[in-house]
């Protein structure tokens, strides 16, 4: 019997169904060896030798795999086709001690019968260049994290962490926030005009672009008086078509998805975080629906190109098909890999809808359309630009307005898919201009002086932050999602309205690292280290010298800074009730607080502003009782803000959210109680939807009661009306299938 070992139980089931009874496919459930959590685990005195251990959760799996190995003639290691997968295969071989068994490594980029058969026909040995590259990354990140984090504990507060990639991501967010804080908005004006033909027809708009022979720049009109002066000049002017320019422009489709672009587009179009995107993509891959989802290549296999051509022709027509191969521009991209695509283009999103969960279906729809569009003809547009001469009634220079129009001549790839944007393109050209002739006299409908203000740079979203990391060469496809999750979990950044803002502790940690370890969180250094790892993977460098070159000066510098850098302390204006000395402001997991300067004392107090906030909330929630034991609730502060906790904690662990109440009890709960049914009677409170933050009003007893209404109730009559509407139009179940457009 031949034993195939993969990482995931889902993947093992999918692979097994393509193979006969001669094969047994088992899962390692991820990594089976890793560095220990409680200590450094790297021998810096002896060539940085890692001290791997088998985690407790993996010991049972190892025992089961050893038993299966004993009954097998050949062992095939079929972990993922990247450095991480190669390293897992090596760790399996080390942990299972295959002895004299025949061991082979096979790789496939999609879980299909053909790909697996191809892999079985071309087994190979373990690639120790890939293993060394992954091991170097693991050791490097461990050295930075385990050596630099204690420095932050001593200088700011316990529990903080630093990381080679995560600290650069935080730095990008902090620096963008400081740009926003320093930004001073500037006022500027534009003059626009609505015209129509003398004979009638639709109106169209032009913008003043020239006064005499001088072009009017975007910021040239600084204020309202400047704009009104131009309006006065144009009072009673005649408007004539001076020039018409027409041209045909084409737009090409975007390349198929890489890991980075998939995460960006899923954030823009589906509102998914990078972590969600990768989790769902992993499910699609392991079930054999898409190719491997950790890739930085935009290549497509010849077989995929051929099938894509057939599908494009079938769905859209032969004139929509155009074979394309793309070149990867990102640093260190592995061109031997493929872009992310469906394993079978004939399985359209509508066909797959019945097989997939809603989130899987939405992501598959995106991947299918992007890959199909990449093999379609360009979109062709007719673009028209019309210059309109404004001749003032009194003697004076002529003014020139410009109107732009664009219409689709051939929709091409946009019939299937168009790429999303992080920020709206300025002056988007849309619509069709009427048929005009040079020297034609136009009728002026309105002159519009418009006020504008310059805007600060936008805060990073998942899409734009991943794009920035990729552009700078920081991290690799597998690191983007965990990096973004880590900086949020560490509370260095907060995601507000889907945009990243640094927290107070994020500012402090970043400033401490930038001031004292600029070389570690330097974008160019991090990018250089990625190139070094690529060289190791390619066999051009050895991993130990690369680590040594980094670690020796880093350790010396760290030792110096531990002595020279003072602990970050701030003295409050509040005397300690214990010793009378001014209390020290410290940082805890929940934010700032005041503590007694005496090391032996445990007296702590909230900051004055926090104490005032707590007092305000206590007044707001007065009379609230514990939902578990009915004892009074008190205001507490946790990681996610203020909440109500039982006064009998820890004996009772009842908690409750602090709601913005409307003052009304839930009419649905009251109706159920009047019918003799049990259950709590909830309050109607203000809530916000998770996705868009839309305000609505609902019962606090959810999920026992799912009554909701869109408008704040002002009277009992409004509540009863809303209750009847809610009963007549019950909420759609969460897992109800979503509508999606069928390709034409």
N, C-alpha and C positions, 0 to 999 in steps of 0.2 A: 504493500500500500504506500502511496505517496501522500505526505503530509504537507499542506500549504498553510503557512501562518501569515495572517494579516493583522492589522491593528484593531479593527472595529468589528463587533458582532454583526452589524448590519451588512458591512462589506463582505464578511465571511458567508452570510446567507446568499447574497447576490452572486458571489463567485461560485459557490457550491452548485447552484442551479444550472450552471453552464457546463459542469463537469460530471463525469460518470462515477460509478461506485469504486473505481480504482483510486479516487482522490478523497481525502478528508480535509476540510477547511476549518481551521480554528482561529480564534482571535486572541491577541495578547492584551486587549483592552488598553492600548496605548503603550507608554514607556514601561519597561520592566526593571530598569535601573536608572538611578539619577544621583546627583550629589545630595548629601544629607542636608536636611533643613536647619538643623540646630547648630551647625558649625561650617567653617569655610569649605572644607572638603577638597582643598587643593593644596598640594605640597609645594610651596613656593621655593623651598630649598633644593628640591630634586626635580628639575625640569617641569615644574607645574603639573606634576602627575595628579590626575583626578582620583578621588577616593569614592568610587561608586558604591551605592548600597541598593538593595532591593527593598522598595517601600513595603510596608505591611500589607497594603491592599493588593500588591502584586504577588505575594507569596503563594496564595492559593492557586492563582492562574499558572504560576511557574510549575507548581506540583502537577497540575492537570496536563500541562504541555509536555512535561518530562515523561509522563505515563504514555502519552500519545507518541512521543518520539521513539520510545522503546519498541513500539509495535509497527514502526514505519521503516521502510527501506531507504527512502529518499525524502529529504526535507527541502522544501522550496520556500524561501523567504520572499513574500510578496507584499512587503510594506510599501508605503507611498513612494512615488518616483522623484524624491527630492532629497536634500541633505539630511533632513530630519528623519525621513523614512529609511535612508541608508543607515543612519546611526541606530535606529530602533532594531534593524536587522542584526547589526553587529552586537548590540546589547543582548539580543535574544541568543545569539550564538555563544556569547560569553556566559550568560546565566544558565543556559540549558546544557552546556558542555556536550556537544554532539558526538565527541570522540571519533569513532571510525565511520560514522554515518556519512552518506553522500549528501553534501549540502550545496545548494545552488541558490542564486539570487535571480529573481525574475521581476521585471517591471512592466507596467502597462499604464497608459494615461487615460484610459477609459475602461469601464467595466462592462465589456461586451464579449460575446463568444469569440468573435474574430480576434479582438485584441488579446484576450487571454490565451487563445491557441497560438498566436504569434509569439507571445512571451514564453510559452512553454517550449517552443521550438528553438528559442535563442536564450538559454540560461547563461549566466555569467558568474564570475567571482564577486565578492564584496569589493566595492570601490573605496579604498582607504583614503584617497584624496578627499572624497566627499565626507567621509567619516571624520577625518581630521579637521575639515573646515567647520563642521557642526560642533565638534568638540572644542575647537578654539573659540567659537562664539560663546559656548556655554561657560567656558573657563573665564573668558574676558568679562562677560557680564556678571559672573559670580564675584570676580575680584573687584570690579567697580562697585557693585551693590554692597557686598559684605565689608569692604574697607571704607567706603565713603559714607554709608548710612550711619554708622556709629558716630562719625564726626558731626553729622546733623543732630543726632540725639543729644550730644554734649553741648552743642552751641545753640540749638533752638529748643527742641523738645523730643522726648522719647517717642519712638514709633514711626519716625519719618524714614523715607527711603530715597535713594538716588539710583539712577540707571543710565546706562550709556545712551539709549535711544529715548526713553521716557523723559529724561531731563531736557533733551533737545526739543521735544514736542512741547513741553511746558514753556521753555524759553520762547518758542515761536508765538505761543498764545500770550505770554506776558508782554513781549515786545510789541505785538499788535495792539494790545490794550493800552500801552503807554502812548502809542501813536494816536490812538483815539482820544486819550485824555489831553494830549498836547494840541490836538487839532483845533484850529480857530476857523469857524465857518465864514465864508466870504459871500457877500451878496453880489448877484449879477442879474442882468435883465436881457431878455430877447424880445424882438419884435416879430410877430407872426401875422399873417393875413389870410383871410378866407376869400377865395375867388370863385366865380363861375363864368361860363361862357355867356355872351350877350344873348344868345339864342336859347338859353336855359340849360338844363341838365344838372348833374350832381355838382356839389361844391367840392373844392379841394383846397389844401392849405400850403402856403409857402412861407419860407423863413428869410428874413433880411440877412444877406450875406456880404453885401458890399455897399459902400457909400462912395460914389464917384469911382475912382480906380483903386481905392483902399479897401482891402478885405476886412470884414468885421470879425474880430476874434471872439471866442466864447466869453471872455471876461472883459471885453472892451467897454460894455455898458455897465458901469459900476452901481448906478442908483436910479431911482425913479425920475428925478429931474432930467437925466440924460435921455431916458427913454421918451419922456413927454416932449422933449425938444424935437426929437425925430418925428413924433406923431404930428406936432404942429407944422413941421416942414412938409409933411406928406398930406396935409389937409387939402382935399380937392384935387389930388394928383391924378394923372391918367396912367393906366396900366396896360402895357403892351407886351406880347410874347416876343422876346428878343432872340432866344436861341433854344433849340430842341436837340438833345443828344439821346440817341437810343443805342443800346448795346445788349448783347446776349451774354449772360453770365452763367457759369455752372458751379454747382456745389457737390463735392464728393462725400460719400458716406464715411463715418468713423470706422476705425479698425474694430475687429471683434474684441470682446472683453479680455483684459488681463485682470489679475486680482485687484489691483488698484482701481482701474476704471469701473469694474463691477461694483466695488464698494462705493465709489463716488456716485454712480448713476442710481444705485439702489437707494442711497441717501436722498438724492434730488427728487426722484420720481416716486419712490415707494415709502419714503420716510423711515427707512430701516437704518439702524446703527450698523457700524462695521462688524460688530460682534454678531448681531442678528443675521446679517448677510452671509457671513462665513459659516455660521451654524446651519443655515438653510441650504447653502450651496454644498456643504459637506453631505447633507442628507440626499440631495439630488445626485451627487457623484456616487455615493455608496450604493444607491439603488439603481445605478447604471443609466441615469438619464442625461448627465452632462459629463464632459471630460474633466480632468483633474483641475481643481479650482485654485490651486496655489501656483501661479505661473506669471512670468513677466514677458512672455512671448506673445506676438500677435500672428504667428504662423498658423495656417490651417493645412491639414494633410491633404494630399491630392485626392484621396477617396472622398473626403468631406467636400472639397471644392466641386467635384463631379456631381455629388448628390445635391448640393446646394443649387447648382445650375438647374437640375431637374425640378426641384421644388419651386424655385423662382418662376420658371417657365409655366409650371402647372397653376400656381396661384395668381400670378400677375401677367404672364404672357412673355413670349420670347424676346421682345424688344426691351424688357426690363432686366434681362440677365447680362452681367458683365463680370468676367473672371478677374479677381484681384488678389494679389499677394502683398502683404504689408511688411514694412521693416520696423523693427523695434528700435526706439530711440533712447530708452532708459539704459542707465549704466549697468553693465554686467548682466544684461538679459541673456537667458539661456535659449538660444534659437532652436535647439533640438526639441524643445517642448512645444506644445500647441497652445493656442489661445483657448479660452473657455467657450465651448460651443455645445449644442445638443449632440448626443451620440448618434441620434437618428433624426435628420432634418424632416423626414416625412411625418414625424409625430408632432403636429402643430400644437400650439397652446390649447386650442379647443378640444383636440383629441385627448390631450393629457389631463384636462381639467378633472375628469372623473377619477383619475388615478392618484391625484395629488391633493394634499391639504391646501387650504387657501393661500397661506404664505408661500408654500412651495410653488404653487401654480403661478402666483404673481411674479416670482423671481424667474421661473422657467420662461414665462412669457417675455420677460425682458431679455434674457439670454438668447432665446430663439430669434426674436425680432432683430436684435443687434447683429447677430451672426448672419442672418439672411440678408439684411440691408447692406452688409459689407460686400456682398456679391451681386449688388444691383447697380444699374446704370446711374450716372449722376443726375441730379435734378437740374433742370434748365429753366432759367428765368429771363423774361424780357424786362430790362431795367430802363426807365425813362427819367431823364433829368430836364426840367424846363426852367430857364432863366426868364424872369419877368421884370421888365424895365418900368420903374416908377418915375414919371416925369412930374416934378412939382409944378403947381399952378403958377407960382411966382418963379422968377429966375433962380436957379440953383442947381447943384449937382444932381445927377440922376441917382436913384437908389435901385439896387438889384435884389429881388427876392428869388429864391429857388424852391421849386416843388419837385419832390421825388416820388416815383411810383414804381411798383414792382408787381408783376403777375407771373404765375407759374405757367410756363410753356409746356413742360413735361415734368411730371411729379417724380419720376424715377424712384430712388430709394426712400424718399420721404413718404411714399405711400405705405411703407412698412414701418418706418421708425425714424425719429429725429432725436438727436442727442440733447440732453438737458443742459442748463447753464446755471452756474453758481450765482451770477449777477445778471440782471437784465441788460441786454445789449443796448447801448445808447443810440438814439435816433434810428430805431428799426424801420426799415423801408417796407411798407405794406400798401396794398391797395392799387387800384388802377386809375391813372389820370384820364380825363376825357381826351378825345381826339382834338389836338390843337394845331394851329398853323403859325409859322413865323409872321410877325407883324399883326397878329389877331389882337383886337382890343378886348380886354377882359372887364368884367364888372366886379368891383370891390364890394364884398358883403360886410367885412368887419376888419378893423385893425386891432390887434391884441398885444398890449404890452404885458409881458409875463415876467413875474419875479421868480428868481431861483436862488438857491444857496448851495455852495459846495458841500459835499458830504464826506464824512471821515471814512477811512478804509473800513470795510466790513469785518466784523468778527468772523473767526473761522467756524465753519460747519464741519461735519464729518467729511464731506466731500472735499472742501477746499484745504483742510488740514492734511488729509491723506495726499492730496495733490502736491502740497508744499513739501511734505516729507519725501515723496518720490522724486520731485524736481531736484531737491538738494542731495539726493542719493543717500538719504538716511533710512536705515532699515531695509527690509526685503519683504516680498509679498506676504510671508507668513507672520510678519511682526506688526503690521499696521493695526489690525483689530485688537490684539492684546495690549498694544501700547496705549491706544485711546481708552480702553477699559481701565487700565492701570491708573492713568493720571486722574480719572474720575474717582476710582475707588480710594485712592490716596488723598482725595479731597484737595488736590492741587488746582483743579479746575472744576467749574460747575457748568452744566449744560442748561442754559436758560433759553427757551424758545428755539431749541435745536442749535444754539450757537454757544461756543466755548468762551467762558470768562474766567480769568484766574481768581482764585480765592485769596484771602489775606495771607494764608500760610503758603500758597503757591508763589505769591510775590516774594515772601521772605526766603523761601528755600531757593528760588531761582537767583535772587540777588546774592545770597551767600555763596552759591556755587559759581556764579559768573565772576564775582570779585576774587574768589580764592582759587578756583579751579577752572579758569577760562579754557584751558586746553582740553578738558574732558567733555564739556558740553558745547564745544565749538562745532558748528555745523560741518566745516571742512574736515575737522579731525574725524568726526563720526563717519563721514562719507569716505574718507581715506581708509578707515578700518574696514569698511564694507569691501573696498577694492582689494585689500589685503586678504580678506576671507575668500574672495573670488579667486585670487591667485593660488591660495592653498587648495581650493577645490579643483583648480586646473592643473595642479601638480607643479606649479612654478615656484612655490615657496613652501618651507616647512613651518609647521604651526608653532613649535616651541620658541624659535628665535623671534617670531612676530610678537608673541606674548611678552617675551623678555624685554624686547625693545620698548614696549609700552610700560611694563610694570616697574622696572628699576627706577626711572626718574619719577614716576607717579608715586611710588612708596616713599621716596625721599622727600618729595614735596608735601605729601600728606603729613608726614611726621613733623615737618617744620610748622605747618599750619595748625596742627593740634596744640602747639605750644603758643604760637603768636596770636591766634585769633581768640578774642574775648567772647564769653557767652553772651548771647543776645538777651539783655535784660532791660526792663522799662519800669521805672518807679511810679507808683500811682500817687494821687493826692489824698488817699484815704488811710487814716491811721489804723493799725491792727488792734482789734479789741483785746488781744492776748498780751501784746508787749508794748503797744503804743508806737512802734516804729511804722514808717510808711510801708504799706503793703507793696509787694512786687507783682507786676502783671506777667502772668505765665500763659503758655499755650497748651491747651489740652486737646483731646480728640474732638471735643464739642466746640472748640474755639477758645477765646481768651477768658481768663478769670483772674481774680486777685488771691494771692497767697501770702501768708506770714513769712517775713524774711528769716525767722528763726528756723534752722533746719530740723529741730526737734518738734516744732509745732505743726499741727495738721489743720490749722484754721484756714479756711478758704471762703471767699465771698464772690458773688457775681459782680461784674462791672456795674457802675451806677446806671448806665443806659439800659443794661440788661435787666437790672433790678426793677427799673421803671416799667420795662416791657412786661416783666413777669407780674408786676402789680396790676397793670392794665388788663392782662389776660385773666388774672384771678378774679377781678371784678366782673369781667365778661362771662366767666364760667361758674360764677357763684351758684351753689345749689346743685351742681352736677354730681351724680352718684355713680359709683363703680357698677358696670354692667354685670359683674360676676358676684360681688358680695354686698352691694348697695351702700358701702361706706363712702365717705366724702372723697372726691378726687382732688388732686393737687397738680399745679402746673409744673412740668419738668421740661428739660431740654435734651434732645438727642441729636444724633448725627444729621437727621433731616429736618431739624427745627423743633419747635415747641409742641408738646402734646400733654394730654392728661394721664396721670398714673394714679393708681390706687394708693391712698394714704396708709394702707396696711401692708405695703410692699416691705419685705419680700414674701410675707405669708400669702398675700394675694397679688397676682401679676396682671390684674385687669388694666387695660389701657384704652384710650379713646382719642380720636382726633379732635382738634379744636375747630369747630365749624363756624362759618358765618351764617347764623340762623336767620330765618325770615320771620320768626315769631308764630309760625303756624305748625300744627301737628299734621302728620301725613294723613290725607283723607282716605287713602286705601287701607291703611292700618286701622283707622277708626271704623271703617265700614266692615272690615273683617271681624273686629271685636264686637260690633253690634249684632253680627250673625252668630256669635257664640264661639268664634275661633280664638285660639290662644295666640301667643307671640307678642313681642314688644310693640309699642306704639312709637314710631320714629318721628323725628322732626323734619320738616322740609328745609333744606339748607342749600347754600350755593356750592356748586362743584365746577370743575373744569375738565374738559375732555383731554385725554392723554396726548392725542396727536397734535391738534391745532390749538389747544388751550381755550376752546370755546366754552363760554359760561352757560350752565344750565342749572336747574333746580331739581333736587331729588331727595328721596327718603334716606335717613341715616341708617335704617335697618337693612340696607342692601347687604347680601344678596337675598335675604328672606323676603324683602319687598323691593321690587324694581320700578316703583312709580317714579316718573320724572316728567318735567314740563320745561318748556324753553323760556318762559317769561317769569319774572319775579312776581309772586302772588301779592295782591294788594288787599284782597278780601276773601271771605269764605265762599262767596258766590263764584269768584274766579277759580278757586281751588276745585269746586264741584264741577265746574265746566271743564277744567283741565283733566279731572279724573275721568269724566265721561269720554272725552276725546282720547285719552290714553287707553281706555277699555276698547273703544271702537277701532283704534289703530295700535295694536300691541307691538312692542319693540321687536325688531328682527333679531333672531338668535345670533350669537357671536359667530358661530361656525357656519352660518348660511353661505352658500356659494355666491361668489361675486360675479357680476356681469363683466364680460370682456368682449371686445370687438373681434369678430371673425375676419380673418384675412380674406380679401376679395380676390 
